[in-house]
Amino acid sequence: MRFQVPQFIEVEDKIFGPLTLKQFIYLVGGAGLSFIVYTLIGNLYISLIFILPILMFSVALAFYKINNKPFIHLVEAAFKYFFGEKLYIWKKVDKVIVQEKAPEVDVSSFYVPKLSDSKLKDLTWSLDIKQAENPAQRGDQKNF
């Protein structure tokens, strides 16, 4: 049995001529709100101050896209940002640094290794010293 898989699901259907249902609702809503503003104010020139931003906003909702996303997504994100709770995770706290005076230590009691040109010379010298300290390994001693 074969099933028909729908394609082009991102493209909305054009219902009202070249307009989709959402675009039609945005434009009709903007025109209706503009008519209400005109009837409340009565003067055309004064009401144009309020009507033009309403019409521009409704046209932007219907047709304007930012990064291939509808303008309503930007408006929704702006409302969530301005009216939503903000979580700040990192807050810098200034710490007061207290320096304690370190006790003085006698430096002459520490072992400081010698730096020489060759490690082989150091190794032979240390072996000679160890052999001189152990009298059992010297050949001039008498064995009892």
N, CA, C and O atoms as CSV, one atom per row, in Angstrom:
chain,resi,resn,atom,element,x,y,z
A,1,MET,N,N,0.844,-1.160,0.000
A,1,MET,CA,C,0.000,0.000,0.000
A,1,MET,C,C,0.901,1.238,0.000
A,1,MET,O,O,1.824,1.332,0.809
A,2,ARG,N,N,0.645,2.159,-0.876
A,2,ARG,CA,C,1.464,3.366,-1.021
A,2,ARG,C,C,0.742,4.536,-0.377
A,2,ARG,O,O,-0.469,4.712,-0.510
A,3,PHE,N,N,1.538,5.325,0.325
A,3,PHE,CA,C,0.996,6.509,0.973
A,3,PHE,C,C,1.552,7.741,0.293
A,3,PHE,O,O,2.690,7.745,-0.176
A,4,GLN,N,N,0.744,8.785,0.242
A,4,GLN,CA,C,1.194,10.025,-0.351
A,4,GLN,C,C,1.754,10.916,0.764
A,4,GLN,O,O,1.048,11.264,1.710
A,5,VAL,N,N,3.026,11.275,0.635
A,5,VAL,CA,C,3.701,12.084,1.640
A,5,VAL,C,C,3.561,13.556,1.241
A,5,VAL,O,O,3.889,13.918,0.111
A,6,PRO,N,N,3.075,14.416,2.161
A,6,PRO,CA,C,2.935,15.832,1.808
A,6,PRO,C,C,4.303,16.495,1.642
A,6,PRO,O,O,5.242,16.222,2.390
A,7,GLN,N,N,4.387,17.361,0.653
A,7,GLN,CA,C,5.616,18.089,0.384
A,7,GLN,C,C,5.332,19.588,0.489
A,7,GLN,O,O,4.180,20.019,0.442
A,8,PHE,N,N,6.384,20.362,0.630
A,8,PHE,CA,C,6.288,21.821,0.741
A,8,PHE,C,C,5.373,22.217,1.906
A,8,PHE,O,O,4.449,23.012,1.735
A,9,ILE,N,N,5.636,21.662,3.077
A,9,ILE,CA,C,4.774,21.949,4.222
A,9,ILE,C,C,5.095,23.304,4.847
A,9,ILE,O,O,4.314,23.791,5.664
A,10,GLU,N,N,6.225,23.931,4.488
A,10,GLU,CA,C,6.553,25.249,5.018
A,10,GLU,C,C,5.779,26.351,4.316
A,10,GLU,O,O,5.614,27.433,4.878
A,11,VAL,N,N,5.300,26.105,3.099
A,11,VAL,CA,C,4.598,27.108,2.315
A,11,VAL,C,C,3.122,27.097,2.708
A,11,VAL,O,O,2.454,26.065,2.647
A,12,GLU,N,N,2.624,28.280,3.116
A,12,GLU,CA,C,1.217,28.373,3.507
A,12,GLU,C,C,0.339,28.504,2.266
A,12,GLU,O,O,0.782,28.983,1.222
A,13,ASP,N,N,-0.891,28.076,2.398
A,13,ASP,CA,C,-1.834,28.141,1.283
A,13,ASP,C,C,-2.323,29.570,1.089
A,13,ASP,O,O,-2.583,30.288,2.054
A,14,LYS,N,N,-2.443,29.967,-0.159
A,14,LYS,CA,C,-2.962,31.287,-0.503
A,14,LYS,C,C,-4.483,31.168,-0.584
A,14,LYS,O,O,-5.011,30.529,-1.494
A,15,ILE,N,N,-5.180,31.777,0.359
A,15,ILE,CA,C,-6.633,31.636,0.428
A,15,ILE,C,C,-7.330,32.850,-0.171
A,15,ILE,O,O,-8.278,32.694,-0.942
A,16,PHE,N,N,-6.884,34.049,0.164
A,16,PHE,CA,C,-7.511,35.288,-0.297
A,16,PHE,C,C,-6.650,35.922,-1.380
A,16,PHE,O,O,-5.916,36.873,-1.110
A,17,GLY,N,N,-6.732,35.413,-2.589
A,17,GLY,CA,C,-5.932,35.914,-3.699
A,17,GLY,C,C,-4.465,35.595,-3.447
A,17,GLY,O,O,-4.108,34.433,-3.252
A,18,PRO,N,N,-3.604,36.625,-3.448
A,18,PRO,CA,C,-2.179,36.371,-3.194
A,18,PRO,C,C,-1.828,36.343,-1.698
A,18,PRO,O,O,-0.652,36.241,-1.349
A,19,LEU,N,N,-2.823,36.433,-0.819
A,19,LEU,CA,C,-2.577,36.500,0.618
A,19,LEU,C,C,-2.927,35.191,1.307
A,19,LEU,O,O,-3.872,34.496,0.934
A,20,THR,N,N,-2.132,34.879,2.322
A,20,THR,CA,C,-2.468,33.732,3.168
A,20,THR,C,C,-3.482,34.187,4.211
A,20,THR,O,O,-3.808,35.371,4.296
A,21,LEU,N,N,-3.973,33.250,4.995
A,21,LEU,CA,C,-4.969,33.581,6.008
A,21,LEU,C,C,-4.386,34.526,7.051
A,21,LEU,O,O,-5.054,35.477,7.456
A,22,LYS,N,N,-3.141,34.281,7.500
A,22,LYS,CA,C,-2.510,35.148,8.496
A,22,LYS,C,C,-2.316,36.562,7.956
A,22,LYS,O,O,-2.611,37.540,8.643
A,23,GLN,N,N,-1.821,36.666,6.730
A,23,GLN,CA,C,-1.608,37.988,6.148
A,23,GLN,C,C,-2.923,38.746,6.032
A,23,GLN,O,O,-2.975,39.945,6.304
A,24,PHE,N,N,-3.972,38.061,5.634
A,24,PHE,CA,C,-5.287,38.697,5.497
A,24,PHE,C,C,-5.789,39.187,6.855
A,24,PHE,O,O,-6.320,40.294,6.954
A,25,ILE,N,N,-5.628,38.377,7.895
A,25,ILE,CA,C,-6.092,38.768,9.230
A,25,ILE,C,C,-5.286,39.974,9.742
A,25,ILE,O,O,-5.868,40.884,10.332
A,26,TYR,N,N,-3.960,39.999,9.528
A,26,TYR,CA,C,-3.146,41.139,9.963
A,26,TYR,C,C,-3.591,42.422,9.253
A,26,TYR,O,O,-3.734,43.463,9.893
A,27,LEU,N,N,-3.810,42.354,7.941
A,27,LEU,CA,C,-4.194,43.549,7.189
A,27,LEU,C,C,-5.605,44.011,7.552
A,27,LEU,O,O,-5.837,45.211,7.703
A,28,VAL,N,N,-6.536,43.096,7.693
A,28,VAL,CA,C,-7.905,43.477,8.074
A,28,VAL,C,C,-7.935,44.023,9.499
A,28,VAL,O,O,-8.663,44.974,9.786
A,29,GLY,N,N,-7.143,43.424,10.393
A,29,GLY,CA,C,-7.068,43.933,11.767
A,29,GLY,C,C,-6.493,45.338,11.816
A,29,GLY,O,O,-7.004,46.185,12.549
A,30,GLY,N,N,-5.433,45.605,11.045
A,30,GLY,CA,C,-4.855,46.953,10.994
A,30,GLY,C,C,-5.823,47.962,10.410
A,30,GLY,O,O,-5.920,49.086,10.902
A,31,ALA,N,N,-6.552,47.567,9.349
A,31,ALA,CA,C,-7.532,48.478,8.752
A,31,ALA,C,C,-8.694,48.739,9.720
A,31,ALA,O,O,-9.185,49.864,9.816
A,32,GLY,N,N,-9.123,47.711,10.425
A,32,GLY,CA,C,-10.213,47.879,11.389
A,32,GLY,C,C,-9.797,48.772,12.549
A,32,GLY,O,O,-10.573,49.629,12.970
A,33,LEU,N,N,-8.597,48.589,13.070
A,33,LEU,CA,C,-8.110,49.422,14.160
A,33,LEU,C,C,-7.927,50.870,13.692
A,33,LEU,O,O,-8.193,51.806,14.446
A,34,SER,N,N,-7.478,51.049,12.456
A,34,SER,CA,C,-7.348,52.395,11.897
A,34,SER,C,C,-8.717,53.065,11.772
A,34,SER,O,O,-8.845,54.255,12.060
A,35,PHE,N,N,-9.723,52.334,11.355
A,35,PHE,CA,C,-11.076,52.877,11.252
A,35,PHE,C,C,-11.613,53.282,12.630
A,35,PHE,O,O,-12.265,54.317,12.765
A,36,ILE,N,N,-11.337,52.468,13.646
A,36,ILE,CA,C,-11.792,52.789,15.011
A,36,ILE,C,C,-11.110,54.072,15.501
A,36,ILE,O,O,-11.759,54.919,16.116
A,37,VAL,N,N,-9.810,54.221,15.234
A,37,VAL,CA,C,-9.089,55.434,15.636
A,37,VAL,C,C,-9.670,56.652,14.919
A,37,VAL,O,O,-9.844,57.706,15.529
A,38,TYR,N,N,-9.970,56.511,13.634
A,38,TYR,CA,C,-10.538,57.624,12.863
A,38,TYR,C,C,-11.916,58.024,13.391
A,38,TYR,O,O,-12.228,59.211,13.484
A,39,THR,N,N,-12.730,57.040,13.732
A,39,THR,CA,C,-14.067,57.380,14.244
A,39,THR,C,C,-13.995,57.995,15.639
A,39,THR,O,O,-14.834,58.831,15.972
A,40,LEU,N,N,-13.029,57.614,16.458
A,40,LEU,CA,C,-12.914,58.200,17.795
A,40,LEU,C,C,-12.390,59.637,17.747
A,40,LEU,O,O,-12.855,60.494,18.498
A,41,ILE,N,N,-11.426,59.897,16.867
A,41,ILE,CA,C,-10.838,61.236,16.800
A,41,ILE,C,C,-11.688,62.157,15.930
A,41,ILE,O,O,-11.952,63.293,16.324
A,42,GLY,N,N,-12.112,61.707,14.786
A,42,GLY,CA,C,-12.985,62.488,13.924
A,42,GLY,C,C,-12.260,63.311,12.888
A,42,GLY,O,O,-12.749,63.420,11.763
A,43,ASN,N,N,-11.125,63.894,13.202
A,43,ASN,CA,C,-10.374,64.706,12.257
A,43,ASN,C,C,-9.371,63.804,11.534
A,43,ASN,O,O,-8.626,63.060,12.172
A,44,LEU,N,N,-9.359,63.875,10.189
A,44,LEU,CA,C,-8.501,62.995,9.395
A,44,LEU,C,C,-7.023,63.287,9.614
A,44,LEU,O,O,-6.217,62.364,9.730
A,45,TYR,N,N,-6.662,64.573,9.670
A,45,TYR,CA,C,-5.244,64.930,9.773
A,45,TYR,C,C,-4.655,64.559,11.138
A,45,TYR,O,O,-3.507,64.123,11.223
A,46,ILE,N,N,-5.419,64.726,12.169
A,46,ILE,CA,C,-4.929,64.347,13.500
A,46,ILE,C,C,-4.911,62.827,13.641
A,46,ILE,O,O,-3.990,62.269,14.238
A,47,SER,N,N,-5.912,62.166,13.101
A,47,SER,CA,C,-5.966,60.708,13.223
A,47,SER,C,C,-4.903,60.021,12.370
A,47,SER,O,O,-4.539,58.879,12.653
A,48,LEU,N,N,-4.388,60.702,11.314
A,48,LEU,CA,C,-3.313,60.113,10.494
A,48,LEU,C,C,-2.039,59.902,11.331
A,48,LEU,O,O,-1.250,59.003,11.043
A,49,ILE,N,N,-1.846,60.722,12.355
A,49,ILE,CA,C,-0.679,60.565,13.224
A,49,ILE,C,C,-0.715,59.205,13.913
A,49,ILE,O,O,0.330,58.587,14.117
A,50,PHE,N,N,-1.899,58.737,14.269
A,50,PHE,CA,C,-2.053,57.447,14.942
A,50,PHE,C,C,-2.288,56.300,13.959
A,50,PHE,O,O,-1.935,55.153,14.235
A,51,ILE,N,N,-2.889,56.621,12.808
A,51,ILE,CA,C,-3.235,55.567,11.846
A,51,ILE,C,C,-1.998,55.055,11.106
A,51,ILE,O,O,-1.884,53.850,10.878
A,52,LEU,N,N,-1.074,55.934,10.727
A,52,LEU,CA,C,0.099,55.510,9.949
A,52,LEU,C,C,0.960,54.475,10.691
A,52,LEU,O,O,1.345,53.482,10.075
A,53,PRO,N,N,1.278,54.655,11.974
A,53,PRO,CA,C,2.037,53.588,12.648
A,53,PRO,C,C,1.265,52.269,12.745
A,53,PRO,O,O,1.860,51.195,12.664
A,54,ILE,N,N,-0.039,52.347,12.915
A,54,ILE,CA,C,-0.844,51.119,12.975
A,54,ILE,C,C,-0.795,50.394,11.639
A,54,ILE,O,O,-0.618,49.176,11.600
A,55,LEU,N,N,-0.953,51.139,10.535
A,55,LEU,CA,C,-0.911,50.514,9.202
A,55,LEU,C,C,0.481,49.967,8.885
A,55,LEU,O,O,0.608,48.893,8.298
A,56,MET,N,N,1.516,50.699,9.269
A,56,MET,CA,C,2.878,50.206,9.017
A,56,MET,C,C,3.145,48.927,9.810
A,56,MET,O,O,3.776,48.000,9.302
A,57,PHE,N,N,2.670,48.877,11.048
A,57,PHE,CA,C,2.868,47.678,11.863
A,57,PHE,C,C,2.102,46.486,11.283
A,57,PHE,O,O,2.620,45.370,11.261
A,58,SER,N,N,0.872,46.717,10.815
A,58,SER,CA,C,0.108,45.600,10.252
A,58,SER,C,C,0.709,45.118,8.929
A,58,SER,O,O,0.678,43.920,8.648
A,59,VAL,N,N,1.250,46.014,8.119
A,59,VAL,CA,C,1.917,45.612,6.872
A,59,VAL,C,C,3.202,44.842,7.192
A,59,VAL,O,O,3.524,43.862,6.519
A,60,ALA,N,N,3.934,45.285,8.220
A,60,ALA,CA,C,5.144,44.566,8.620
A,60,ALA,C,C,4.797,43.172,9.133
A,60,ALA,O,O,5.510,42.212,8.840
A,61,LEU,N,N,3.719,43.049,9.889
A,61,LEU,CA,C,3.302,41.724,10.355
A,61,LEU,C,C,2.924,40.818,9.188
A,61,LEU,O,O,3.175,39.614,9.226
A,62,ALA,N,N,2.326,41.393,8.162
A,62,ALA,CA,C,1.855,40.585,7.039
A,62,ALA,C,C,2.982,40.182,6.086
A,62,ALA,O,O,2.994,39.052,5.598
A,63,PHE,N,N,3.935,41.091,5.809
A,63,PHE,CA,C,4.869,40.830,4.716
A,63,PHE,C,C,6.352,40.817,5.096
A,63,PHE,O,O,7.139,40.164,4.411
A,64,TYR,N,N,6.755,41.500,6.142
A,64,TYR,CA,C,8.173,41.678,6.448
A,64,TYR,C,C,8.743,40.430,7.109
A,64,TYR,O,O,8.128,39.858,8.009
A,65,LYS,N,N,9.937,40.007,6.651
A,65,LYS,CA,C,10.622,38.848,7.226
A,65,LYS,C,C,12.051,39.245,7.587
A,65,LYS,O,O,12.709,39.990,6.861
A,66,ILE,N,N,12.516,38.730,8.724
A,66,ILE,CA,C,13.891,38.936,9.152
A,66,ILE,C,C,14.531,37.560,9.261
A,66,ILE,O,O,14.057,36.711,10.017
A,67,ASN,N,N,15.602,37.338,8.512
A,67,ASN,CA,C,16.283,36.039,8.455
A,67,ASN,C,C,15.311,34.905,8.112
A,67,ASN,O,O,15.352,33.834,8.717
A,68,ASN,N,N,14.463,35.152,7.160
A,68,ASN,CA,C,13.450,34.197,6.689
A,68,ASN,C,C,12.493,33.754,7.797
A,68,ASN,O,O,11.949,32.651,7.746
A,69,LYS,N,N,12.292,34.608,8.789
A,69,LYS,CA,C,11.299,34.358,9.828
A,69,LYS,C,C,10.313,35.507,9.821
A,69,LYS,O,O,10.703,36.653,9.600
A,70,PRO,N,N,9.046,35.223,10.057
A,70,PRO,CA,C,8.060,36.301,10.056
A,70,PRO,C,C,8.336,37.330,11.143
A,70,PRO,O,O,8.980,37.045,12.153
A,71,PHE,N,N,7.828,38.537,10.904
A,71,PHE,CA,C,8.039,39.652,11.826
A,71,PHE,C,C,7.384,39.395,13.186
A,71,PHE,O,O,7.834,39.935,14.197
A,72,ILE,N,N,6.349,38.592,13.221
A,72,ILE,CA,C,5.656,38.301,14.480
A,72,ILE,C,C,6.569,37.559,15.452
A,72,ILE,O,O,6.413,37.701,16.665
A,73,HIS,N,N,7.515,36.774,14.948
A,73,HIS,CA,C,8.468,36.087,15.834
A,73,HIS,C,C,9.374,37.095,16.543
A,73,HIS,O,O,9.702,36.911,17.715
A,74,LEU,N,N,9.778,38.154,15.846
A,74,LEU,CA,C,10.584,39.202,16.460
A,74,LEU,C,C,9.781,39.947,17.523
A,74,LEU,O,O,10.302,40.257,18.594
A,75,VAL,N,N,8.523,40.231,17.228
A,75,VAL,CA,C,7.671,40.931,18.197
A,75,VAL,C,C,7.464,40.060,19.430
A,75,VAL,O,O,7.515,40.555,20.556
A,76,GLU,N,N,7.233,38.781,19.226
A,76,GLU,CA,C,7.053,37.864,20.351
A,76,GLU,C,C,8.315,37.775,21.209
A,76,GLU,O,O,8.229,37.780,22.437
A,77,ALA,N,N,9.476,37.693,20.578
A,77,ALA,CA,C,10.735,37.626,21.323
A,77,ALA,C,C,10.987,38.923,22.089
A,77,ALA,O,O,11.511,38.888,23.203
A,78,ALA,N,N,10.620,40.066,21.506
A,78,ALA,CA,C,10.793,41.348,22.188
A,78,ALA,C,C,9.900,41.429,23.423
A,78,ALA,O,O,10.342,41.894,24.473
A,79,PHE,N,N,8.646,40.982,23.312
A,79,PHE,CA,C,7.753,40.978,24.473
A,79,PHE,C,C,8.267,40.044,25.562
A,79,PHE,O,O,8.229,40.388,26.743
A,80,LYS,N,N,8.737,38.889,25.181
A,80,LYS,CA,C,9.266,37.956,26.182
A,80,LYS,C,C,10.494,38.533,26.875
A,80,LYS,O,O,10.685,38.328,28.074
A,81,TYR,N,N,11.325,39.252,26.130
A,81,TYR,CA,C,12.533,39.809,26.723
A,81,TYR,C,C,12.192,40.954,27.677
A,81,TYR,O,O,12.698,40.994,28.798
A,82,PHE,N,N,11.334,41.888,27.242
A,82,PHE,CA,C,11.056,43.061,28.057
A,82,PHE,C,C,10.183,42.757,29.266
A,82,PHE,O,O,10.371,43.358,30.324
A,83,PHE,N,N,9.237,41.840,29.134
A,83,PHE,CA,C,8.296,41.587,30.223
A,83,PHE,C,C,8.554,40.285,30.966
A,83,PHE,O,O,7.916,40.030,31.988
A,84,GLY,N,N,9.460,39.464,30.487
A,84,GLY,CA,C,9.763,38.197,31.149
A,84,GLY,C,C,10.805,38.367,32.233
A,84,GLY,O,O,11.444,39.413,32.351
A,85,GLU,N,N,10.963,37.319,33.021
A,85,GLU,CA,C,11.981,37.334,34.062
A,85,GLU,C,C,13.348,37.133,33.433
A,85,GLU,O,O,13.519,36.399,32.460
A,86,LYS,N,N,14.291,37.800,34.018
A,86,LYS,CA,C,15.660,37.676,33.521
A,86,LYS,C,C,16.491,36.971,34.569
A,86,LYS,O,O,16.425,37.306,35.752
A,87,LEU,N,N,17.260,36.013,34.146
A,87,LEU,CA,C,18.094,35.223,35.044
A,87,LEU,C,C,19.536,35.608,34.803
A,87,LEU,O,O,20.073,35.411,33.713
A,88,TYR,N,N,20.159,36.159,35.830
A,88,TYR,CA,C,21.563,36.519,35.750
A,88,TYR,C,C,22.346,35.485,36.534
A,88,TYR,O,O,22.176,35.354,37.746
A,89,ILE,N,N,23.197,34.758,35.848
A,89,ILE,CA,C,23.929,33.676,36.495
A,89,ILE,C,C,25.240,34.180,37.078
A,89,ILE,O,O,25.616,33.784,38.181
A,90,TRP,N,N,25.929,35.032,36.368
A,90,TRP,CA,C,27.252,35.447,36.806
A,90,TRP,C,C,27.161,36.851,37.365
A,90,TRP,O,O,26.729,37.783,36.686
A,91,LYS,N,N,27.571,36.986,38.603
A,91,LYS,CA,C,27.655,38.300,39.218
A,91,LYS,C,C,29.037,38.428,39.848
A,91,LYS,O,O,29.445,37.590,40.652
A,92,LYS,N,N,29.736,39.465,39.482
A,92,LYS,CA,C,31.084,39.660,39.980
A,92,LYS,C,C,31.026,40.202,41.404
A,92,LYS,O,O,30.318,41.169,41.688
A,93,VAL,N,N,31.769,39.575,42.278
A,93,VAL,CA,C,31.873,40.014,43.665
A,93,VAL,C,C,33.325,40.405,43.906
A,93,VAL,O,O,34.241,39.602,43.727
A,94,ASP,N,N,33.512,41.640,44.310
A,94,ASP,CA,C,34.872,42.099,44.582
A,94,ASP,C,C,35.342,41.512,45.905
A,94,ASP,O,O,34.670,41.643,46.927
A,95,LYS,N,N,36.483,40.875,45.876
A,95,LYS,CA,C,37.055,40.278,47.076
A,95,LYS,C,C,38.164,41.176,47.604
A,95,LYS,O,O,38.962,41.728,46.846
A,96,VAL,N,N,38.189,41.301,48.902
A,96,VAL,CA,C,39.251,42.076,49.531
A,96,VAL,C,C,40.428,41.142,49.766
A,96,VAL,O,O,40.288,40.102,50.408
A,97,ILE,N,N,41.583,41.520,49.243
A,97,ILE,CA,C,42.774,40.688,49.356
A,97,ILE,C,C,43.552,41.130,50.596
A,97,ILE,O,O,43.976,42.281,50.705
A,98,VAL,N,N,43.726,40.206,51.511
A,98,VAL,CA,C,44.476,40.478,52.729
A,98,VAL,C,C,45.829,39.808,52.598
A,98,VAL,O,O,45.918,38.592,52.430
A,99,GLN,N,N,46.877,40.605,52.675
A,99,GLN,CA,C,48.223,40.049,52.542
A,99,GLN,C,C,48.821,39.871,53.936
A,99,GLN,O,O,48.946,40.818,54.712
A,100,GLU,N,N,49.175,38.660,54.214
A,100,GLU,CA,C,49.815,38.366,55.493
A,100,GLU,C,C,51.326,38.336,55.283
A,100,GLU,O,O,51.819,37.879,54.252
A,101,LYS,N,N,52.044,38.831,56.280
A,101,LYS,CA,C,53.492,38.838,56.178
A,101,LYS,C,C,54.006,37.433,56.486
A,101,LYS,O,O,53.725,36.876,57.547
A,102,ALA,N,N,54.749,36.879,55.558
A,102,ALA,CA,C,55.274,35.523,55.719
A,102,ALA,C,C,56.409,35.526,56.737
A,102,ALA,O,O,57.202,36.467,56.777
A,103,PRO,N,N,56.494,34.478,57.561
A,103,PRO,CA,C,57.597,34.428,58.530
A,103,PRO,C,C,58.923,34.249,57.787
A,103,PRO,O,O,59.005,33.576,56.759
A,104,GLU,N,N,59.947,34.876,58.348
A,104,GLU,CA,C,61.255,34.790,57.704
A,104,GLU,C,C,61.867,33.419,57.967
A,104,GLU,O,O,61.814,32.907,59.085
A,105,VAL,N,N,62.444,32.837,56.932
A,105,VAL,CA,C,63.026,31.506,57.008
A,105,VAL,C,C,64.519,31.623,56.712
A,105,VAL,O,O,64.941,32.391,55.848
A,106,ASP,N,N,65.305,30.843,57.449
A,106,ASP,CA,C,66.746,30.833,57.229
A,106,ASP,C,C,67.033,30.097,55.922
A,106,ASP,O,O,66.815,28.890,55.825
A,107,VAL,N,N,67.513,30.816,54.935
A,107,VAL,CA,C,67.726,30.267,53.605
A,107,VAL,C,C,68.972,29.393,53.562
A,107,VAL,O,O,69.072,28.520,52.700
A,108,SER,N,N,69.904,29.599,54.449
A,108,SER,CA,C,71.159,28.847,54.386
A,108,SER,C,C,70.969,27.371,54.747
A,108,SER,O,O,71.840,26.555,54.447
A,109,SER,N,N,69.860,27.016,55.377
A,109,SER,CA,C,69.663,25.621,55.771
A,109,SER,C,C,69.111,24.754,54.632
A,109,SER,O,O,69.070,23.531,54.768
A,110,PHE,N,N,68.698,25.339,53.550
A,110,PHE,CA,C,68.147,24.570,52.441
A,110,PHE,C,C,69.250,24.048,51.545
A,110,PHE,O,O,70.287,24.692,51.385
A,111,TYR,N,N,69.025,22.868,50.954
A,111,TYR,CA,C,69.957,22.279,49.997
A,111,TYR,C,C,69.701,22.888,48.634
A,111,TYR,O,O,68.583,22.827,48.122
A,112,VAL,N,N,70.699,23.458,48.062
A,112,VAL,CA,C,70.599,24.041,46.737
A,112,VAL,C,C,71.447,23.204,45.807
A,112,VAL,O,O,72.656,23.103,46.017
A,113,PRO,N,N,70.861,22.594,44.778
A,113,PRO,CA,C,71.654,21.763,43.864
A,113,PRO,C,C,72.581,22.627,43.024
A,113,PRO,O,O,72.283,23.777,42.705
A,114,LYS,N,N,73.715,22.032,42.678
A,114,LYS,CA,C,74.694,22.729,41.866
A,114,LYS,C,C,74.357,22.544,40.395
A,114,LYS,O,O,73.884,21.491,39.966
A,115,LEU,N,N,74.607,23.561,39.669
A,115,LEU,CA,C,74.437,23.472,38.228
A,115,LEU,C,C,75.811,23.373,37.597
A,115,LEU,O,O,76.664,24.226,37.845
A,116,SER,N,N,76.041,22.360,36.795
A,116,SER,CA,C,77.346,22.206,36.145
A,116,SER,C,C,77.134,22.019,34.658
A,116,SER,O,O,76.009,21.988,34.158
A,117,ASP,N,N,78.263,21.895,33.968
A,117,ASP,CA,C,78.211,21.762,32.522
A,117,ASP,C,C,77.718,20.393,32.096
A,117,ASP,O,O,77.030,20.267,31.083
A,118,SER,N,N,78.064,19.366,32.864
A,118,SER,CA,C,77.745,18.025,32.428
A,118,SER,C,C,77.153,17.232,33.587
A,118,SER,O,O,77.675,17.274,34.701
A,119,LYS,N,N,76.110,16.541,33.337
A,119,LYS,CA,C,75.527,15.676,34.361
A,119,LYS,C,C,76.376,14.432,34.574
A,119,LYS,O,O,76.366,13.840,35.653
A,120,LEU,N,N,77.104,14.045,33.545
A,120,LEU,CA,C,77.991,12.889,33.673
A,120,LEU,C,C,79.102,13.172,34.679
A,120,LEU,O,O,79.461,12.297,35.468
A,121,LYS,N,N,79.650,14.389,34.657
A,121,LYS,CA,C,80.682,14.760,35.636
A,121,LYS,C,C,80.114,14.743,37.052
A,121,LYS,O,O,80.769,14.282,37.986
A,122,ASP,N,N,78.883,15.251,37.205
A,122,ASP,CA,C,78.251,15.232,38.528
A,122,ASP,C,C,78.046,13.815,39.017
A,122,ASP,O,O,78.247,13.533,40.199
A,123,LEU,N,N,77.648,12.917,38.127
A,123,LEU,CA,C,77.399,11.530,38.504
A,123,LEU,C,C,78.692,10.828,38.929
A,123,LEU,O,O,78.709,10.120,39.935
A,124,THR,N,N,79.776,11.022,38.166
A,124,THR,CA,C,81.053,10.384,38.538
A,124,THR,C,C,81.594,10.953,39.838
A,124,THR,O,O,82.156,10.221,40.654
A,125,TRP,N,N,81.428,12.251,40.035
A,125,TRP,CA,C,81.905,12.864,41.278
A,125,TRP,C,C,81.135,12.315,42.475
A,125,TRP,O,O,81.731,12.012,43.508
A,126,SER,N,N,79.802,12.183,42.341
A,126,SER,CA,C,79.013,11.675,43.464
A,126,SER,C,C,79.330,10.200,43.728
A,126,SER,O,O,79.310,9.769,44.881
A,127,LEU,N,N,79.622,9.420,42.682
A,127,LEU,CA,C,80.006,8.024,42.897
A,127,LEU,C,C,81.359,7.925,43.609
A,127,LEU,O,O,81.542,7.069,44.474
A,128,ASP,N,N,82.305,8.796,43.248
A,128,ASP,CA,C,83.602,8.807,43.924
A,128,ASP,C,C,83.447,9.147,45.400
A,128,ASP,O,O,84.112,8.550,46.247
A,129,ILE,N,N,82.595,10.082,45.708
A,129,ILE,CA,C,82.371,10.479,47.096
A,129,ILE,C,C,81.744,9.334,47.872
A,129,ILE,O,O,82.153,9.075,49.004
A,130,LYS,N,N,80.771,8.643,47.305
A,130,LYS,CA,C,80.101,7.532,47.981
A,130,LYS,C,C,81.091,6.382,48.235
A,130,LYS,O,O,81.038,5.720,49.271
A,131,GLN,N,N,81.985,6.162,47.274
A,131,GLN,CA,C,82.952,5.063,47.423
A,131,GLN,C,C,83.974,5.403,48.505
A,131,GLN,O,O,84.445,4.519,49.221
A,132,ALA,N,N,84.311,6.677,48.620
A,132,ALA,CA,C,85.289,7.076,49.636
A,132,ALA,C,C,84.678,6.988,51.030
A,132,ALA,O,O,85.399,6.764,52.003
A,133,GLU,N,N,83.375,7.160,51.142
A,133,GLU,CA,C,82.726,7.090,52.444
A,133,GLU,C,C,82.600,5.661,52.942
A,133,GLU,O,O,82.579,5.451,54.155
A,134,ASN,N,N,82.514,4.668,52.064
A,134,ASN,CA,C,82.310,3.272,52.443
A,134,ASN,C,C,83.667,2.562,52.450
A,134,ASN,O,O,84.195,2.257,51.381
A,135,PRO,N,N,84.242,2.292,53.617
A,135,PRO,CA,C,85.578,1.684,53.656
A,135,PRO,C,C,85.571,0.222,53.236
A,135,PRO,O,O,86.640,-0.299,52.915
A,136,ALA,N,N,84.477,-0.452,53.217
A,136,ALA,CA,C,84.445,-1.871,52.841
A,136,ALA,C,C,84.729,-2.042,51.367
A,136,ALA,O,O,85.130,-3.126,50.942
A,137,GLN,N,N,84.537,-1.022,50.588
A,137,GLN,CA,C,84.739,-1.154,49.154
A,137,GLN,C,C,86.135,-0.724,48.730
A,137,GLN,O,O,86.518,-0.939,47.580
A,138,ARG,N,N,86.912,-0.116,49.639
A,138,ARG,CA,C,88.263,0.276,49.252
A,138,ARG,C,C,89.189,-0.938,49.276
A,138,ARG,O,O,89.002,-1.829,50.105
A,139,GLY,N,N,90.134,-0.993,48.432
A,139,GLY,CA,C,91.021,-2.136,48.308
A,139,GLY,C,C,92.166,-2.163,49.320
A,139,GLY,O,O,92.761,-3.223,49.517
A,140,ASP,N,N,92.507,-1.026,49.982
A,140,ASP,CA,C,93.645,-1.002,50.889
A,140,ASP,C,C,93.276,-1.471,52.291
A,140,ASP,O,O,94.164,-1.552,53.140
A,141,GLN,N,N,92.065,-1.772,52.568
A,141,GLN,CA,C,91.647,-2.277,53.870
A,141,GLN,C,C,91.925,-3.774,53.976
A,141,GLN,O,O,91.882,-4.501,52.984
A,142,LYS,N,N,92.203,-4.209,55.175
A,142,LYS,CA,C,92.450,-5.634,55.404
A,142,LYS,C,C,91.132,-6.305,55.699
A,142,LYS,O,O,90.286,-5.766,56.413
A,143,ASN,N,N,90.972,-7.458,55.156
A,143,ASN,CA,C,89.763,-8.217,55.403
A,143,ASN,C,C,89.982,-9.135,56.608
A,143,ASN,O,O,90.929,-9.920,56.585
A,144,PHE,N,N,89.193,-9.081,57.612
A,144,PHE,CA,C,89.320,-9.939,58.785
A,144,PHE,C,C,88.380,-11.059,58.748
A,144,PHE,O,O,88.360,-11.878,59.667
